[in-house]
Amino acid sequence: GNNCSIGSNVIIRKSIIGNNVNILDASIIGKKGFGFFPNDKNNIRYPHIGLVLIEDDVEIGCNNVIDRGSLSNTVIGFNTYIDNQVHIGHNVNIGKNCLVCAQVGIGGSTKIHNNVIIGGQAGIIDNLVVKDNVIIGPRSYVIKSVDENTYVSGNPARNHKDHVKQDILISKLPAMYKKIFNK
């Protein structure tokens, strides 16, 4: 596309890049994904023939890896910003106006809708759907799909308010134990 900026030591393969895209230093875009048919003797890599489609007004930070699709495409939506050291698996679709903070890992074939914020060091397993206007707290581990307009956090990720209440109760367990058992 027009008006793009590609940093030093960037590798781009099998990709289509829109307008006004910034890809910072040392990112790898369009490499083969991590997809195998397990076998007792040999793991057999399945083909990755899809592309990476990066829409307009996207920024991809330093040291990111974005896998190309296996049979479909990996898509990064309009006006999405991805911080440094993020891995995006094959066939992932990220919608418009998303923010992905540093050191996030997104498993293959996950669908992230629009206006989603993913906090630093969060992990999302493969084949999930994260709907519109979701916030995923930092260091959260998402193991099931997330409904729209939700804030999740923790390991495993769950409603943020519930997570905070549970952490408060857990912190009170030693005092409760002493009171119950007089120890």
N, C-alpha and C positions, 0 to 999 in steps of 0.2 A: 504493500500500500504506500500511499504518499506520507511524507513527513514522519518517517519512522527513525528510531535511533537504536542501533545495535551495539552493545558494549564489547569490550575486549574478550577474547577467548570464548565467544558464544558459538555453539554448534546448533545449526538448524537443518533438519531433514524432514521431508515429507510433511510440509506445513504450508498453510495459506495464511498470510498475515494481513490484517486490515490497515486502515489509516491511523496515524497518530499513535502508534504502538511504540513503547519503550521496553527494550529487553536489556537488562543490566548484565554486567560482567559475569562470565563463567557459567551461564545457564546452558542447559541442553534441552532442546525442543525437538520432539519427534523421534525419539529413540524407541526401540522395540520395548513393549511392555513385558511385565513379568507374568507370563501366562503359560502354563504347562498342563499336559495330560499326564498325571502321575502313573508310573508303571513300576513294578517290582524291580526290574533290571535297569531301565533308563527312563528318566523323565523326558517327555517329548514336548518340545516347545511348539505351541500352535502359532500359526502365522499371524503377523500383525501387518495388515495391508491398508488399514485406515490412515487418516491424516490427523494433524492437529490444526484446528481452525481457530484463529485468534481474531476476534471481532475488533472494531474500531475503539480507540481511546482506552487501551489496556496498558497496564504497566506490570512487568514481570521483574521481580527483584533479582539480586545476585544469587548465583549457585542454586538455581531451581532446576528441577528435572520434570519435564512434562512428557509422558509417554504418548505415542501415537495410538490410535485405536487399533483393535484387533480386526474386527469385521465392520464396525461402525467408526465414527470419528470421535476424537477428544475435542471438546469445544470450550473455549474461554469467552464468556459473554461481554458485551459492550460495557465500557466504563468499569471494568473489574480491576482491582489492584491486588497484586500478590507480593507479599513481603519476601525477604530473603530465606533461602534454605527450605523451600517447600517442595514436596514431591506430590505430583498429581498422576495417578495411575491411568492405565489405558481405558478408553471409552467414557471417561468422566465428562460430565457436562456441567459447567458452572454458568449460571445465569447472569443477568445484567446487574450492575451496581453492587457487586459483592466485594468484600474486603477479607483477604486471607492473610493472617499474621504469620510471623516467622515460625519455622520448624514444624509446620503442619504437614501431616501425611493423609492423603485421601486415596482410599482403596478403589480399585478398578470398577467401572460401570456404575459408580455412584452418581446420582442426579441431584445437583444443588440448584434450587430455583433462584429467584431474584431477591436482591436486598438482604443477603445473608452475610453475617459477620462471624468469622471463625477465629477465636482467640489463639494465641501462640501456643505451640507444642500440642495442639489438639490432634487426635487421631480419629479417623472415620473409617470403619471397615467397608468392605466392598458391597456393591449392590444395594445401597440404601437410597432413600429419597429424603432430602432435606428441603422442606417447602419454604415459601416466601416469608421474609421478615423474621428469620430465625437468628438468634444469637447463641453461639456455642462458646462457653467460657473457656479460658486458657487451661491447658493441661487436661482437658476433658477427653474421655474415650467414648465415642459414639458407636453403639452396637445395635441400635435399632433406628428405624426411620423417625423423623421429627416433624410434627405437625406445624402448620403456619403460625406465625405470631407467638412463638415459644422461645423462652430463654432456658437453655439446659446447661448443666455443668456437672463435674464430678466424674468418678470412675466406678461404675459405668455412668454415663451421662443420664441425668434425669432432671425433672423440673428444678430450676435453680432454688426456688424458695423451699421446696422439700429438702433439697440437698443441704441447705444451710441449717434448717431445723434439725436434721439428722446429725449433722456435725456437732451442733450444740448439745444434743442429748448424749452423744457418745462422749463428749468431754466431761459430762457430769456423772458418768458411770462409776468411776472410782469412789466418789463421795457417796453415791447411792448404795454401793456395795458396803462401805463402812457402816452406814446408817442401818442397813438391814441386818448385817451379820456382826455388828459391834466389834469390828476389827480395825 
